[in-house]
Amino acid sequence: TGESIILEDSIGRVRRVYNNTVGVFTNSPRYDWHMENLKQFPQMQYEGREGFKYVDQNNKKHVITTPGAGSGLMGLPGDYMPPSRFVRAAVLLSLTLQTKRPKTTED
């Protein structure tokens, strides 16, 4: 089914069980922390940004476009710390194309 759970165990604490709704995980901090942190990246999207729009003093409309393709992922963390890896994996997984599972080996 593709579903998974995350088990977190720590010394002297209660074991935590999470339904892995995102489909990725990494080491510390805890999974619930990563899920809260993921809320800081709602702007991540497949499509590029339209650019900055404004109207000048002469009422003329302007658009400053982005410098190239991929602007929808501007701000995606690139370091190798666990929080950045979690965000990067979650965002990139959300952008992958989902295919139908074949019913037979002939499909």
Secondary structure as a PSIPRED ss2 file (coil, helix, strand):
# PSIPRED VFORMAT (PSIPRED V4.0)

   1 T C   1.000  0.000  0.000
   2 G C   1.000  0.000  0.000
   3 E C   1.000  0.000  0.000
   4 S C   1.000  0.000  0.000
   5 I E   0.000  0.000  1.000
   6 I E   0.000  0.000  1.000
   7 L E   0.000  0.000  1.000
   8 E E   0.000  0.000  1.000
   9 D C   1.000  0.000  0.000
  10 S C   1.000  0.000  0.000
  11 I C   1.000  0.000  0.000
  12 G C   1.000  0.000  0.000
  13 R C   1.000  0.000  0.000
  14 V C   1.000  0.000  0.000
  15 R C   1.000  0.000  0.000
  16 R E   0.000  0.000  1.000
  17 V E   0.000  0.000  1.000
  18 Y E   0.000  0.000  1.000
  19 N E   0.000  0.000  1.000
  20 N C   1.000  0.000  0.000
  21 T C   1.000  0.000  0.000
  22 V C   1.000  0.000  0.000
  23 G C   1.000  0.000  0.000
  24 V C   1.000  0.000  0.000
  25 F C   1.000  0.000  0.000
  26 T C   1.000  0.000  0.000
  27 N C   1.000  0.000  0.000
  28 S C   1.000  0.000  0.000
  29 P C   1.000  0.000  0.000
  30 R C   1.000  0.000  0.000
  31 Y H   0.000  1.000  0.000
  32 D H   0.000  1.000  0.000
  33 W H   0.000  1.000  0.000
  34 H H   0.000  1.000  0.000
  35 M H   0.000  1.000  0.000
  36 E H   0.000  1.000  0.000
  37 N H   0.000  1.000  0.000
  38 L H   0.000  1.000  0.000
  39 K C   1.000  0.000  0.000
  40 Q C   1.000  0.000  0.000
  41 F C   1.000  0.000  0.000
  42 P C   1.000  0.000  0.000
  43 Q C   1.000  0.000  0.000
  44 M C   1.000  0.000  0.000
  45 Q C   1.000  0.000  0.000
  46 Y C   1.000  0.000  0.000
  47 E C   1.000  0.000  0.000
  48 G C   1.000  0.000  0.000
  49 R C   1.000  0.000  0.000
  50 E C   1.000  0.000  0.000
  51 G C   1.000  0.000  0.000
  52 F E   0.000  0.000  1.000
  53 K E   0.000  0.000  1.000
  54 Y E   0.000  0.000  1.000
  55 V E   0.000  0.000  1.000
  56 D C   1.000  0.000  0.000
  57 Q C   1.000  0.000  0.000
  58 N C   1.000  0.000  0.000
  59 N C   1.000  0.000  0.000
  60 K C   1.000  0.000  0.000
  61 K E   0.000  0.000  1.000
  62 H E   0.000  0.000  1.000
  63 V E   0.000  0.000  1.000
  64 I E   0.000  0.000  1.000
  65 T C   1.000  0.000  0.000
  66 T C   1.000  0.000  0.000
  67 P C   1.000  0.000  0.000
  68 G C   1.000  0.000  0.000
  69 A C   1.000  0.000  0.000
  70 G C   1.000  0.000  0.000
  71 S H   0.000  1.000  0.000
  72 G H   0.000  1.000  0.000
  73 L H   0.000  1.000  0.000
  74 M C   1.000  0.000  0.000
  75 G C   1.000  0.000  0.000
  76 L C   1.000  0.000  0.000
  77 P C   1.000  0.000  0.000
  78 G C   1.000  0.000  0.000
  79 D C   1.000  0.000  0.000
  80 Y C   1.000  0.000  0.000
  81 M C   1.000  0.000  0.000
  82 P H   0.000  1.000  0.000
  83 P H   0.000  1.000  0.000
  84 S H   0.000  1.000  0.000
  85 R H   0.000  1.000  0.000
  86 F H   0.000  1.000  0.000
  87 V H   0.000  1.000  0.000
  88 R H   0.000  1.000  0.000
  89 A H   0.000  1.000  0.000
  90 A H   0.000  1.000  0.000
  91 V H   0.000  1.000  0.000
  92 L H   0.000  1.000  0.000
  93 L H   0.000  1.000  0.000
  94 S H   0.000  1.000  0.000
  95 L C   1.000  0.000  0.000
  96 T C   1.000  0.000  0.000
  97 L C   1.000  0.000  0.000
  98 Q C   1.000  0.000  0.000
  99 T C   1.000  0.000  0.000
 100 K C   1.000  0.000  0.000
 101 R C   1.000  0.000  0.000
 102 P C   1.000  0.000  0.000
 103 K C   1.000  0.000  0.000
 104 T C   1.000  0.000  0.000
 105 T C   1.000  0.000  0.000
 106 E C   1.000  0.000  0.000
 107 D C   1.000  0.000  0.000
